[in-house]
């Protein structure tokens, strides 16, 4: 094999290894970002559950008050 071709091959291998290192770092960064987003989603889902419970509680109280008002006879 010629020295020139061997040098080209060596350069290509170095480039591939360099790209692999870069891509592994990118994968780690993206996995961390994904974990953070999943954590945010869980937090928002928890808040949403609390808000749904509050809404249902308020709805029940309003329904109860409306029932009380319906029981009152209006004077004519």
N, C-alpha and C positions, 0 to 999 in steps of 0.2 A: 504494500500500500504506500502511496506517495506521502511524503511528509505534509504537503499542503492539504490533502484530503483528510489525513489524520488530524490535523489542526482544526479543520472545519468540523469534523465529527466531535472533537473534544469541545469546541465552542458550543455546538448545538446541545451536547449533553449538559454543559454548565448552564446554559440558558434554560433547559428543561428543569433542572434541579432548582434553579432560582425561581422559576415560575411555580414549581410545586411548593416551595417554602412560602412564597407569597400567598398562594391559594390556601394553604393550611392556616395561615394567619387570618386571612379573610373569613374562612370558615369559623374560626374561633370567635371573631368579632361578630359575625352574623348569628352564631348560636347564642352568644351573650345577649344580643339585641332581641332575639326571639324569646329568651327566658324573661327578659324585662317586660316585653309586651304581654306575654302570658300572665305574668304577675299582675300587670295593670288590668288585664281583662278580668282576672279573678277578683281583684279589688272592686272594679266597677260592677261586676255581677253581684257581689256582696252588698254594695250600696243600693243597687237596684232592688234586691230582695227586701231590704229595709224600707225603701220608699214604697214598694208595693204593699208591704204590711201596714205602713202608715196610711196609705190611701184606702185600703180596705177597712181599717179602723175608723177613719173619718167617714167613709161611706156608711158604715153600720150606724155610727152616731147620728148622721144626718137622717138616715132612714127612720131611726128611732124617734127623732124629733118630729119628723113629718107625720109619723103615726100618731104622736101625741097631739099634734095640731089637727089632724083629721078627726080626732075624737071630740074636739071642742065644737060645740054647736054654735053656729053663727046666729046672732040675734037679728031678727028681721023687723 
